[in-house]
Amino acid sequence: MTTSEPARPAVPQAPEVRASVLAAFQLVEDARYLGERRPARTSNRRRAERTVADRKLARDLRAS
């Protein structure tokens, strides 16, 4: 080895970890699915309440 060559590290370096876009998307979807587990009846009730509120608002807007 000459002085113009860089010194090599004694321990080989591990390759850099790179996640693909698809893998990152899958992680986000998994976290969303696992983080928001609610019973179906809760989701259905909220959807029904939102529908009733939307219809009431539409009826009030037509009346005014």
C-alpha positions as CSV (number, residue, x, y, z in Angstrom):
1,M,0.0,0.0,0.0
2,T,1.3,3.4,-0.9
3,T,0.5,6.7,0.9
4,S,-1.9,7.8,-1.9
5,E,-4.3,4.9,-1.4
6,P,-7.0,5.3,1.3
7,A,-6.7,2.9,4.3
8,R,-9.3,0.1,4.3
9,P,-11.4,-0.4,7.4
10,A,-10.5,-3.5,9.4
11,V,-14.2,-4.5,9.6
12,P,-16.2,-4.8,6.4
13,Q,-19.1,-2.4,6.4
14,A,-22.6,-3.7,6.1
15,P,-24.5,-2.7,3.0
16,E,-26.9,0.2,3.3
17,V,-30.5,-0.8,3.9
18,R,-32.9,0.6,1.3
19,A,-36.6,0.1,1.4
20,S,-38.5,0.2,-1.9
21,V,-41.5,2.4,-2.4
22,L,-43.8,-0.7,-2.4
23,A,-42.3,-1.9,0.9
24,A,-42.8,1.5,2.5
25,F,-46.4,1.7,1.2
26,Q,-47.0,-1.8,2.7
27,L,-45.7,-0.7,6.1
28,V,-48.0,2.3,6.1
29,E,-51.0,0.2,5.1
30,D,-50.2,-2.4,7.8
31,A,-49.9,0.3,10.5
32,R,-53.2,1.8,9.4
33,Y,-55.0,-1.5,9.4
34,L,-53.6,-2.7,12.7
35,G,-53.9,0.7,14.4
36,E,-57.5,1.4,13.6
37,R,-59.3,-1.9,14.3
38,R,-62.8,-1.1,15.4
39,P,-65.9,-3.3,15.5
40,A,-68.0,-3.1,12.3
41,R,-71.0,-1.9,14.2
42,T,-69.1,1.2,15.4
43,S,-68.1,2.0,11.8
44,N,-71.6,1.4,10.6
45,R,-73.1,3.6,13.3
46,R,-70.7,6.4,12.5
47,R,-71.5,6.1,8.8
48,A,-75.3,6.2,9.6
49,E,-74.9,9.2,11.9
50,R,-72.9,11.0,9.2
51,T,-75.6,10.2,6.6
52,V,-78.4,11.5,8.8
53,A,-76.5,14.7,9.5
54,D,-75.8,15.2,5.8
55,R,-79.5,14.7,4.9
56,K,-80.6,17.0,7.7
57,L,-78.2,19.7,6.5
58,A,-79.4,19.3,2.9
59,R,-83.0,19.6,4.0
60,D,-82.3,22.7,6.1
61,L,-80.4,24.3,3.2
62,R,-83.3,23.6,0.8
63,A,-85.7,25.1,3.3
64,S,-83.8,28.4,3.7
